[in-house]
Each structure stands twice: as structure tokens, then as C-alpha cells.
């Protein structure tokens, strides 16, 4: 009898009658691909160094060191302990941004956007353990200005 039930379930899965077992939900603990120390070289030859550590308890923190400043990042639950977002603080501009709630969470990609939709930040894994970072900002005229980075692992 047990064999018949297992066989019926296997057949139903194969035919698509019953959905396959769901993947576990993505959360900060799935951001292991982001951890590491990397460097991006700008067109003018200057370098931007970025390092992320974690995840620990669903949180990843990072620091970007660039000519003239430092930027700090926290990806994880906000003060309420539930709403996942990105907090950024920049020492050159003395500004801080909060991208909460999370816009999209996909395998090897995380997307954040300001509540007004004027700034979007994406981190994603590229081949060779390179981290792509894409920042899109809406200008006053409505045009979107895009800046992209490719952070390669340090040698």
C-alpha cells in the first residue's frame, strides 16, 4: 500500500499535477555569494575596494573604500526585525539612505529601491565570483542615470 502511494505521488510530480516541493524562501542568510573582498577599477584608473562579511542572523555588512571617502552598507532586517532592506551611509557626502522594503530578492541578485522610486540599487553575482553593482538614479528631467561596477575578487 505504501508503495502505491509513493508511486502515485511520483507520477503526479512527473506529470506536473502536484507542484514540486517549494524552494526555501530567500532571505539574508542566502547572501553568502556577496561575502568577500573585491576591487573595481574606474575608467580613470582609480580603484574602489569593497568588502562584505556575513551573513550572520540574516545580516550582511559591507564597506566600500574609494578616493575621498568610505561608504557603509547593511543588508538585512530593519529595526522592526522583519522588513528587509539596505541602509547606506557615505562619509564624503555625509548622507545616509534607507532602501526599505526590499524591491526584489532572487537567486544571486538583490534589488533595493527608495520609496519614491528615484534610486534603485542592485547587487548580483557574475561569472568568476565578480559582484555586479548597478545604481540607477532618476534625474530632475526624469531621465535615468545608470552607474555600473564590476567588483572582481582581490588577487
N, C-alpha and C positions, 0 to 999 in steps of 0.2 A: 504494500500500500504506500509506504514512504517513497519507494522508487517511482511509482506512478505520479505522485505529487511533484517530485523533483523533476521528472521528465516533462510534465506538463508546464511547469514554471520555465524550464529551459526552452521549450518550444515557444512559449508565449514571448519570452525575451527575444528570441531569434526572429520571430515574426513581427516584432515591434508592437505587439498587443499590450504588453506591460512595459512601461519605461524602465530603462536601465537604472541601476542604483545611482542615486544622485551623488555628485561630487561634493566633498565638504565645502562649506562656504569659504570664500576668500576673506581674509582679514589681515591685520598687521603681521601676524605670525607667518604668513605666506610670502613676506617680502625678503626672504633670505637672498634672493638674486641681487638685491640692492646693496648688500653689505660688501665693503671693501674700499680700498684706496685707489683713486684713479686720477688721470690728468687729461685736460682738454687744452689744445693749442689753438689760440685765436689766429686769425688771418695775419695779424701784425707780429706774430711770434710770441706774444706774451702767453703765459700759462695760467690756467685756473686749476687748482687742485681741489679735489672733493673726496671726502671720506664719510662713509655711512657705517654705523655699528648697530647691532641688534639683528633680529628683533628680540625683544625681551618684554613679555607680557603684552604683546601686540604693538609695541612701540619701536620705531626706528628713529635714530637721531643722526644728523649729518652736519658737516661743516664744509663750507666752500671758502677757499683762500684765493684771493685774486688781487692784482695790483691795486693798492689803495683801500683794501677792505676785506671784511670777513662777513659771511652770511651763515646763519644758523638755521637748521631745519628740524622740525619734529613731525613725524608722520605717525598718527595714532589717535586713540580716543581723546576727545576733548575733556573739559572739566566735568561734564556730566557722566564721563566714563563709558558712554555709548556711541556718541556721534563721532565718526572717524573723519579726520581732516588733516590739513597741513598748516603748520604755523611756521612763519619765516620772519627772521629779524636780520636787518642789514646794518652793519656798523658805518658804512660810507654815507648812506643816506639818512641814518638814524630813523628808519621807518620799519614798521612791522606789519605783516599781512597775515590774515587768517582765511584759509580756504576751507570752509566748513559749510555744509557737509560735503563729503566726498562726491564727485561727479560720476566716476565710473571706476570699477575695480575688475580687472581682467587678469588672466594668467600673464605674468611678466609685463604688466602695464598697469599704471595707476594714474588717474586723471583728477585734478582738482580745479575748481573754478570759483572765483569770487561770487558772492550772492547777486551782484548786479550783472554778472556775465562779461565784465570788461577785461578780465585777466584769466587765462587758463594756463595751467602748468601740467605737463605730462612727464613722467619718468617711465622708461621702457627698456627692456633688455634687448640688445642687438647681438649678432654673432660675435664670438671671441670675448664674451664676458664684458662687452662695451655697454655702458649705460648711456642711452639717449635721453636728453632733456630738451623739451620744447616749451617755449614760453610764447604765448600769443597775447598781445595787448591791443585793445580797440583804441585807436586814436580819436581825438575830438571830432575829426571829419568822418568817423565811422569805419575807416579802413583798418584792417587788422595788420599789425606789425609782428612778424614772427622772428624769433631768435632760436637757433638750434645749437646744441652742444653734443659732442660725442666724447664721453669720458672713458678713455682706454685704461686698462689696468697698468699700474706702475710697474716698470721693469724690475 
